[in-house]
Amino acid sequence: YRVPIEADAIAPSLLRIEVGLYEPESETTLGTVGIGEAKLAPGKDDAASSLQPLEVELAGGIALQGYALSSTEVTPGETLTLTLRWEAQQAVSADYQVFVHMLGDAPQQVAQGDGPPFLGDYPTRLWAPGEVLTDPHVLTVPPDIPPGSYRLVVGMYSLDTLTRLARLDGAGDSIEIPTIIDVR
């Protein structure tokens, strides 16, 4: 059987394949069985030209190639979107989570936006060597945050062990985004 994919389907995405029986007269599904998964690969990446370059390699075969911020000035309670451009430099053997942390002067964490890439729709274990992916993350600025300048740090970690992926340059396990966020 051929299953057409809608032209406006969101990619990249993990597809779950199910088969079942259908009774056309009563329009009743008689049951389904999951038989596997497939990946809907990403299309052309039009966002690449608007990203700031940033090349940091992580353990696990993943590199951060760049980023874009929806805004560098926010008010308390607003959201901002940090778009990260990842590259799978080799086959990725595990599913990793992305962390986005907003830090104050201390460096105390004042906000965070942890979660899987693509809201879980395209786990890292599906990433193919050489695949480049643009992954947006939304961060809500706390409503009670004081005005000031804040930094963002990002990275990846294993949800099972909470172990972060180390940087291959030996500079720790997080990547500072070289842009200051001004909270007014």
Secondary structure as UniProt FT lines:
FT   TURN            7..8
FT   STRAND          13..23
FT   TURN            24..27
FT   STRAND          28..40
FT   HELIX           46..50
FT   STRAND          52..58
FT   TURN            59..61
FT   STRAND          62..69
FT   STRAND          73..74
FT   TURN            76..77
FT   STRAND          79..88
FT   STRAND          96..103
FT   STRAND          109..112
FT   HELIX           117..120
FT   HELIX           124..126
FT   TURN            129..130
FT   STRAND          132..140
FT   TURN            143..144
FT   STRAND          148..158
FT   TURN            159..161
FT   TURN            168..169
FT   STRAND          175..183
//
